[in-house]
Amino acid sequence: MHRSLRSNYVSRSRSPQRQHDGDFSVEKYGAKTREKKECGEQLLAEYATMLGFYMASVAVLMYLAAAIAGESPRSVTQELIRVIEAQERILDRAEEIAAPAAEFFNQPPYVALMSRGADLASAYQGSLTLKEVVRIGAEAISAAQFRHGPIEIVNPLHRYVIFARQGQRGQRNKTAKFLIRLAEDIRSHRGRVLLLTDAPFDDVPDVKVIRVEPLRLFLGTLVDTLHIQLLAHDLALRAGLEPGKFWIAEGVTREE
């Protein structure tokens, strides 16, 4: 399904009509967004494109970091190829992965998404995705900050998403251990945790594990946010919502 949406969107983008429309502008795009009433597949395809902006931004920033550091961009390119291959494997199993995670989530009133260091980017992007697509109260928070007080709100009705990556060769193994310990502590107080990790973790009650592939250069966020997008899409459909359709905001925000 997601592959066909992607190819359909690319086809529409390359159509003669699209090319005839001229250069992109916020005003033109905003007007079209307000006027068009498209089917669910088109809405999902356009939402996937918005998430693509995030992924492209991360890639560009990594190339910029390599240039500033005087390093060859080759290592970034090689790792991005691995990211794309991992994304393809996820899309091949999209329904198999997303459905159990959505059943585990079960429309909670509150979600906290947590990590440490660079992987906090996944928490912030994931919380935005859940707010926009599922209209769930989702909060991104540092795992260290969560321990200093907010852990008091742990509740079996809530859901806690933890991104615990150790990377290739376990460079961040210590950080991953801290995050996995947090997942165990939340579980011990009857909280329910969705754990995205490339570290070993036994299947236990109240923790749903999504096993992710180890990636270098902090690029795991490009895989983890795809998992959250698939989860949000499934949750939205279960709630009777159209994924990617804004009811209040516009496709492009033009006012502060």
N, C-alpha and C positions, 0 to 999 in steps of 0.2 A: 504493500500500500504506500509506504513512505517513498520507495523508489519511484513509483509512478507519479506521485505528487511532485517529486523533484524534477523529473523529466518533463512533466506537463508545464511546470513553471518556467523551465529553461526554454521550452518551445514557445510559450507566450511572449517571453522576454525578447526572443529573436524574430518574432513575427514582423512582416512588413509594416503592419499598422503601428506597432510599438516604435519601430524605427522612424516612421513618418511623424510621430508625435513630437519629435525634437528633443532638445536637451532637458535633463531632469531639473525640476525646480520644486521647492517646498510648496509654493502656491498651487502648481499644477497637480502635484501628488496629493496634497490635502484635499483639493476639490474632487479629484477622482475617488479618493477614499470615502468621502462623504456620500458621493452619488451612487457608487456601484453597490449592487446587492448580489453578491456572488455566492456560489454554493460552498458547502463546508470544506471541500477539498481545496478550493482556491484560497479560502481563509487560512487553512492550515499551511499551505504552501507559502503564503506570504508571511505567516508567523515564523516559519522555518527560516525564511530569508532574513527576518529581523534578528533571530538568534545567530544567523551567519555573520551579521555585522560584528557581534561580540567575538566570534571565533576568528574572524579576519583581523580584528584589532589586536588580539593576543598574538597572532602570528607576526603582524607588522612590528609590534613592540619588541618581540624577541629578535627580529632582524636588526632593529635599531640598537638594541642592547649589544648585539654582537659587533656592530659597526663602531659603537662608542668604545667598546673594549679592545678594538683592533683585532678581533678574531675573524676567522673565515666564516662566511654564512653557511658553509657546507654542512656543518653539524646540525644547524637549525633545519635546513632543508631535509636532511636525512630523517630527523626525528618527526618532522611534520608528515613525511611519507608514512611513517609508522602510525602516526595518529590517524591519518585518513584510512589506512587499512583496518585499524581497530574500529573506527566508526562504521565502516562497511560491514564488518562482522556483526556489530550490534544491530544495524538496520536489517540484516538478514534474519535476525532472531527477535525482531522488535516486539511482536505480540507475546512470544514466549517469555521475554524479560519483563515487559511492562505490566502484564496482567497480574502476576503474583504480587508485584510491588504495590499495585493499586488496591488489591484486596487487603493487603496488610495495612495500608494507609487508612482506607475506609472513611474518607471525608472528616478529618479531625477539625476541631475548632481553632487549633493553634499548632504551628509548626516552627521549631527552631532548627536552623541549619548551621552547622559548626565545623570549624577546622582550625588550623594554625598556619601561620606563614603564608606563602604564596597561594596555597589551596583555599584560603579565605575567599578568593575570587569566585570559586565555585559556589560557595555559600551565598554570596551576594547576588550572583546571577540567578542561582536557583530560587532564592526567595522572590526575586522579581518575576520569574516565570510562573511560580505558583500563585502569586497575587494576580497577575494579568490573565492567566488562562483559567485558573480554577476558582479565583476569588476567595482564597483561603488566607487567613491572617498568618503570614509567614515572616519570620525574623532571622536575619543573618547575625551571628554573634561569634566572637572569638571563643574557642573552647576554654581558654584560660579565664576569660572574663565570666563565662558561664559558671565556672566552679566557685567564683567569688560572690555568691548570693543568688543569682538566678536559678541555680540548681534546686532551690527551695520550691519552685513551682512544678517540679516533675509530677506528672499526672498520667494515669493510664489512658486518658482520653486524648492526650496530646501525642504528637509524633516528633521524633528527634532524628534529624539527618546528619550523619557524621561522615566527612570525607577524610579517610585515614590512609594516605599514600606514603609508601616508603621509597618508591622509585626503583630504578634499575640498580642492582648491586646493593640495595638497601642503604643508600647514602643518608636517608632521613629516617632511619629505623627507629631512633630514639623518639622522634616526634610521633611517628605512627603508633608506638607503644603507649604514649600518653593518651592519644585519642581513643585507642581501643580500650584502655582502662576506663576512660570516661563513659564509653558505651556500656561497659560492664557495670559501672556504678549506677548509671541511669536505670538499667535493667533491674538492678538489685532493689530499686525503689519503685518497681512496677511500671516504669516508663517503657515505651516501645520505640525501638531504634531501627532506622534504615541505615545500614553501614555499607559505604562504598569503599572497598579496600583492596589492595594488592598484597596484603600481608596475610599469613595464615590465621584463620579464625574458625573455630568449631561451630556448627549449627546448634543454636540453643533457643529456647522459647523467648519470645518477645524481641528477638533481634532478627531482622531480615537482611541477609548479606547479599550484596551485589558485587561479585568479584570482577575487578577491573584489571586491565593489563598494565604492567609497570612501564612508565615512560620517563624519559629524562627531560632536563631543562624546564621543569615545572609546567610541562604541557599537558599534564593529566587533566587539567580543567576542561580541555577541549573534548574529552571523552565523557567526563563526569556530568557536564552540563547537558550533553545529549541524553544521558540516562534520565535526568530530571525532566527534560522536555518530553520524552516519551511517557514518563509517569504522569506529567501534567495533562497531556493529551487524553490519556485513558481516564483519568479522574474527571476531566471536564465532560467527557461523553457520558460517564456514569451519573453525573449530576444534571444531565440534560442541557449542558451548555455547548455553544459552538466554539471550538478551540480557535483562538486567534481573533475573535470578534470582540471589539471594545464596545461597551454600552454607554460609557461616560466619556472616556478620552477619545481623541481622534488618532488616526494612524500616524500623524506627525503633530507633535505638540508645538504650537506657535505662540502660546501665551504663558507667561510665568504665573 
